Amino acid sequence: MPDWRPTGLTGAAARRKDIVDRLAALIVLAVLSPMLAAVALAIRADSPGPVFYRETRVGRNGRRFRIFKFRTMVDGAEFIGLKRAVSRDDDRITRVGKWLRLTSADEIPQLLNVVRGEMSIVGPRPGVSHQAERYTPRQRRRLEAKPGLTGWAQVNGRNSLTWEERIELDIWYIDHWTPWLEARIVLRTPLALADKEGIYGATGVTTDLGETDDLAGAPPD
Protein backbone atom coordinates (compact mmCIF):
# COMPACT_ATOMS: atom_id res chain seq x y z
CA MET A 1 0.00 0.00 0.00
CA PRO A 2 1.13 3.61 -0.53
CA ASP A 3 2.85 5.20 2.43
CA TRP A 4 0.25 7.90 3.14
CA ARG A 5 0.77 10.15 6.15
CA PRO A 6 -1.85 9.28 8.80
CA THR A 7 -4.32 12.07 9.50
CA GLY A 8 -7.55 10.37 10.57
CA LEU A 9 -11.12 11.52 10.06
CA THR A 10 -11.52 13.76 13.08
CA GLY A 11 -12.17 17.38 13.95
CA ALA A 12 -12.05 19.98 11.18
CA ALA A 13 -11.11 17.39 8.54
CA ALA A 14 -14.28 15.40 9.24
CA ARG A 15 -16.44 18.55 9.16
CA ARG A 16 -14.99 19.68 5.82
CA LYS A 17 -15.49 16.23 4.36
CA ASP A 18 -19.12 16.23 5.51
CA ILE A 19 -19.82 19.60 3.84
CA VAL A 20 -18.19 18.53 0.58
CA ASP A 21 -20.05 15.20 0.63
CA ARG A 22 -23.46 16.79 1.10
CA LEU A 23 -22.91 19.43 -1.59
CA ALA A 24 -21.62 16.83 -4.05
CA ALA A 25 -24.56 14.52 -3.33
CA LEU A 26 -27.07 17.34 -3.90
CA ILE A 27 -25.46 18.26 -7.23
CA VAL A 28 -25.33 14.66 -8.47
CA LEU A 29 -28.96 14.03 -7.45
CA ALA A 30 -30.05 17.16 -9.33
CA VAL A 31 -28.13 16.13 -12.46
CA LEU A 32 -29.36 12.53 -12.36
CA SER A 33 -32.95 13.30 -11.37
CA PRO A 34 -34.45 12.60 -14.84
CA MET A 35 -32.67 9.24 -15.02
CA LEU A 36 -33.65 8.34 -11.45
CA ALA A 37 -37.29 9.13 -12.22
CA ALA A 38 -37.13 6.87 -15.28
CA VAL A 39 -35.61 4.05 -13.23
CA ALA A 40 -38.33 4.42 -10.59
CA LEU A 41 -41.04 4.14 -13.26
CA ALA A 42 -39.32 1.09 -14.77
CA ILE A 43 -39.18 -0.65 -11.38
CA ARG A 44 -42.89 -0.07 -10.78
CA ALA A 45 -43.76 -1.26 -14.29
CA ASP A 46 -41.56 -4.36 -14.01
CA SER A 47 -42.96 -5.81 -10.78
CA PRO A 48 -45.39 -4.85 -8.01
CA GLY A 49 -43.94 -3.37 -4.88
CA PRO A 50 -42.10 -0.26 -3.65
CA VAL A 51 -39.46 1.56 -5.69
CA PHE A 52 -36.97 1.57 -2.82
CA TYR A 53 -35.55 -1.21 -0.72
CA ARG A 54 -34.88 0.12 2.80
CA GLU A 55 -33.08 -1.64 5.59
CA THR A 56 -31.50 -0.69 8.91
CA ARG A 57 -27.73 -0.37 8.77
CA VAL A 58 -25.02 0.52 11.28
CA GLY A 59 -23.26 3.85 10.76
CA ARG A 60 -20.64 5.94 12.48
CA ASN A 61 -20.22 5.17 16.19
CA GLY A 62 -22.80 2.40 15.90
CA ARG A 63 -25.67 4.74 15.01
CA ARG A 64 -28.42 2.93 13.13
CA PHE A 65 -30.12 4.39 10.08
CA ARG A 66 -32.30 3.31 7.16
CA ILE A 67 -30.42 2.90 3.89
CA PHE A 68 -31.98 3.67 0.49
CA LYS A 69 -31.50 1.36 -2.50
CA PHE A 70 -33.52 0.79 -5.65
CA ARG A 71 -35.48 -2.45 -5.26
CA THR A 72 -33.91 -5.15 -7.45
CA MET A 73 -35.90 -8.20 -6.29
CA VAL A 74 -39.53 -9.19 -6.08
CA ASP A 75 -41.38 -7.76 -3.10
CA GLY A 76 -41.12 -10.12 -0.12
CA ALA A 77 -38.02 -11.87 -1.47
CA GLU A 78 -36.69 -12.45 2.05
CA PHE A 79 -39.46 -15.00 2.65
CA ILE A 80 -38.91 -17.18 -0.44
CA GLY A 81 -36.09 -19.07 -2.16
CA LEU A 82 -32.69 -18.50 -0.58
CA LYS A 83 -34.28 -16.15 1.99
CA ARG A 84 -31.64 -13.51 2.82
CA ALA A 85 -28.93 -14.99 0.59
CA VAL A 86 -28.78 -13.99 -3.09
CA SER A 87 -27.18 -15.97 -5.92
CA ARG A 88 -25.86 -14.65 -9.21
CA ASP A 89 -28.76 -16.21 -11.16
CA ASP A 90 -31.41 -15.78 -8.47
CA ASP A 91 -34.86 -15.90 -10.10
CA ARG A 92 -36.17 -13.43 -7.51
CA ILE A 93 -34.15 -10.66 -9.18
CA THR A 94 -36.39 -8.67 -11.52
CA ARG A 95 -35.51 -7.79 -15.12
CA VAL A 96 -34.81 -4.19 -14.19
CA GLY A 97 -33.07 -5.39 -11.06
CA LYS A 98 -30.54 -7.40 -13.08
CA TRP A 99 -29.45 -4.26 -14.88
CA LEU A 100 -29.37 -2.24 -11.68
CA ARG A 101 -27.17 -4.81 -9.96
CA LEU A 102 -24.89 -5.24 -12.96
CA THR A 103 -24.21 -1.50 -13.07
CA SER A 104 -24.46 -0.95 -9.28
CA ALA A 105 -27.03 1.75 -10.08
CA ASP A 106 -29.20 0.34 -7.29
CA GLU A 107 -26.82 2.10 -4.88
CA ILE A 108 -27.42 5.63 -6.28
CA PRO A 109 -30.35 6.44 -3.92
CA GLN A 110 -27.84 6.31 -1.06
CA LEU A 111 -26.98 9.85 -2.12
CA LEU A 112 -30.10 10.69 -0.10
CA ASN A 113 -28.40 9.17 2.95
CA VAL A 114 -25.37 11.36 2.23
CA VAL A 115 -27.54 14.50 2.08
CA ARG A 116 -29.13 13.49 5.39
CA GLY A 117 -25.69 13.20 6.97
CA GLU A 118 -25.94 9.45 7.56
CA MET A 119 -23.36 8.44 4.94
CA SER A 120 -20.38 9.81 3.02
CA ILE A 121 -19.35 9.52 -0.61
CA VAL A 122 -16.29 7.54 0.51
CA GLY A 123 -16.07 5.34 3.60
CA PRO A 124 -16.52 1.76 4.79
CA ARG A 125 -19.63 0.15 3.35
CA PRO A 126 -22.47 0.08 5.92
CA GLY A 127 -23.04 -3.27 7.58
CA VAL A 128 -26.11 -4.72 9.25
CA SER A 129 -26.59 -5.14 12.98
CA HIS A 130 -25.78 -8.83 13.28
CA GLN A 131 -22.38 -8.31 11.63
CA ALA A 132 -21.54 -5.28 13.82
CA GLU A 133 -22.39 -7.28 16.92
CA ARG A 134 -19.65 -9.77 15.99
CA TYR A 135 -16.88 -7.25 15.45
CA THR A 136 -13.76 -7.65 17.52
CA PRO A 137 -12.61 -4.50 19.37
CA ARG A 138 -10.24 -3.76 16.49
CA GLN A 139 -12.91 -4.36 13.82
CA ARG A 140 -15.22 -1.90 15.58
CA ARG A 141 -12.79 0.79 14.49
CA ARG A 142 -14.43 0.74 11.05
CA LEU A 143 -17.36 2.49 12.76
CA GLU A 144 -15.16 5.53 13.45
CA ALA A 145 -16.05 6.90 10.01
CA LYS A 146 -19.39 7.43 8.31
CA PRO A 147 -20.18 4.59 5.89
CA GLY A 148 -19.69 5.39 2.22
CA LEU A 149 -21.06 4.67 -1.23
CA THR A 150 -17.58 3.51 -2.20
CA GLY A 151 -14.46 2.84 -0.21
CA TRP A 152 -10.84 1.70 -0.09
CA ALA A 153 -11.91 -1.95 0.15
CA GLN A 154 -14.24 -1.57 -2.85
CA VAL A 155 -11.43 -0.35 -5.12
CA ASN A 156 -8.98 -2.95 -3.83
CA GLY A 157 -10.77 -6.19 -4.54
CA ARG A 158 -14.39 -5.78 -3.51
CA ASN A 159 -15.92 -9.26 -3.06
CA SER A 160 -12.73 -11.08 -4.01
CA LEU A 161 -11.48 -10.16 -0.52
CA THR A 162 -12.33 -11.96 2.68
CA TRP A 163 -14.48 -10.22 5.27
CA GLU A 164 -11.43 -9.72 7.52
CA GLU A 165 -9.35 -8.26 4.67
CA ARG A 166 -12.05 -5.76 3.81
CA ILE A 167 -12.34 -4.58 7.41
CA GLU A 168 -8.56 -4.15 7.61
CA LEU A 169 -8.65 -2.00 4.47
CA ASP A 170 -11.45 0.09 6.00
CA ILE A 171 -9.39 0.66 9.13
CA TRP A 172 -6.34 1.57 7.04
CA TYR A 173 -8.43 4.15 5.17
CA ILE A 174 -9.57 5.74 8.45
CA ASP A 175 -6.02 5.95 9.78
CA HIS A 176 -4.51 7.26 6.54
CA TRP A 177 -7.25 9.55 5.28
CA THR A 178 -6.25 12.57 3.22
CA PRO A 179 -8.18 14.53 0.54
CA TRP A 180 -5.83 12.95 -2.02
CA LEU A 181 -6.67 9.43 -0.90
CA GLU A 182 -10.36 10.38 -1.07
CA ALA A 183 -9.93 11.63 -4.66
CA ARG A 184 -7.98 8.51 -5.59
CA ILE A 185 -10.78 6.25 -4.38
CA VAL A 186 -13.42 8.24 -6.29
CA LEU A 187 -11.36 8.08 -9.50
CA ARG A 188 -10.77 4.33 -9.14
CA THR A 189 -14.42 3.50 -8.42
CA PRO A 190 -15.56 3.34 -12.10
CA LEU A 191 -12.84 0.75 -12.80
CA ALA A 192 -13.94 -1.27 -9.77
CA LEU A 193 -17.56 -1.16 -10.96
CA ALA A 194 -16.48 -2.34 -14.41
CA ASP A 195 -15.15 -5.55 -12.83
CA LYS A 196 -18.34 -7.59 -12.92
CA GLU A 197 -16.70 -10.53 -11.14
CA GLY A 198 -16.53 -8.32 -8.06
CA ILE A 199 -20.29 -8.05 -7.74
CA TYR A 200 -20.95 -11.47 -6.25
CA GLY A 201 -17.45 -12.68 -5.46
CA ALA A 202 -15.95 -16.08 -6.15
CA THR A 203 -18.86 -18.07 -4.71
CA GLY A 204 -21.54 -16.33 -6.78
CA VAL A 205 -23.65 -15.77 -3.65
CA THR A 206 -24.00 -12.75 -1.38
CA THR A 207 -24.89 -13.25 2.27
CA ASP A 208 -27.48 -10.55 2.76
CA LEU A 209 -30.61 -9.57 0.87
CA GLY A 210 -30.38 -6.45 -1.28
CA GLU A 211 -26.58 -6.32 -1.28
CA THR A 212 -24.32 -6.61 -4.28
CA ASP A 213 -21.03 -5.63 -2.68
CA ASP A 214 -21.45 -4.97 1.02
CA LEU A 215 -21.55 -8.24 2.86
CA ALA A 216 -20.29 -11.08 0.72
CA GLY A 217 -17.94 -13.19 2.77
CA ALA A 218 -19.28 -11.83 6.05
CA PRO A 219 -20.24 -14.20 8.87
CA PRO A 220 -23.81 -15.47 8.34
CA ASP A 221 -26.64 -15.29 10.87
Buried (B, 14 or more C-beta within 10 A) or exposed (E): EEEBEEBBBEEEBBEEBBEBBBEBBEEBBEEBEEEBEEBBEBBBEBBEBEBBBEBEBBBBEEEEBEBBBBBBBBBEBBEEBBEBBBBBEBEBBBEBBEBBBBBBBBBBBBBBBBBEBBBBBBBBBBBBEEBBEEBEEEBBBBBBBBBBBBBBBBBBBBBBBBBEBBBBBBBBBBBBBBEEBBEBBBEBBEEBBEEEEBBBBEEBBBBBBBBBBBBBBBEEE
